[in-house]
Amino acid sequence: MGAALGAAAGGAGLLGARAVSAPFGGIVAFGTLAFLTGAIHLDGFLDGCDAFFASVPPERRLEILKDPRHGTFAVVGMFVTGGVAVAALAAIPARRLPASLAFAAALARAASVTGAFVFPGAGSRGDGTHFRGGRPTGIALTTTFVALALAGGRVDRRGVLAVPAALALALACERWICGRLGGLVGDAYGFTIVVTEVATLVALASRNAS
């Protein structure tokens, strides 16, 4: 699903870049992806900015996540992250936007969901995880990341390196969130997806520049 949404948004960005300019294509791609997903991950990211960076107890952070209003941390987070994402998309050649955004969106979602099998949920007891992954789950995850590595190699000759990097970033992000909340919640995944997706786009853009 992430690959399909990313490809569609990248296609819209390609049209925008050819119709107007490369920066405009980046804006169109970013806005289209937000529209197609209902901005659900961005909402989780913004809620996470307000909650995770606040100097309050974990219980208060959980309350902030439930508050539909967005505060200062969310505004700053949207400004910075949105700006970085649009700049990265504008730096990627327009013809490669569909493949690049499909790869970044799929990789971010696969990397973030891995944390559900590693870290506990907020409020759970003991050190159990959200899901109990047996051999089938391990095989499915391994197959997914191998497929993403192959896809990354086609998107960029060094794109295969983005797969372990994104996985490490997502797990580090979720571990940090666990330290703030005591476990993971739904918004944690949205937060992690946005961070990992934008980081992957920046990596693809920087490789192109080099």
Summary of the structure (lengths in Angstrom):
residues: 210
radius of gyration: 17.1
end to end distance: 30.5
largest distance: 55.5
contacts: 729
relative contact order: 0.17
helix: 80%
strand: 1%
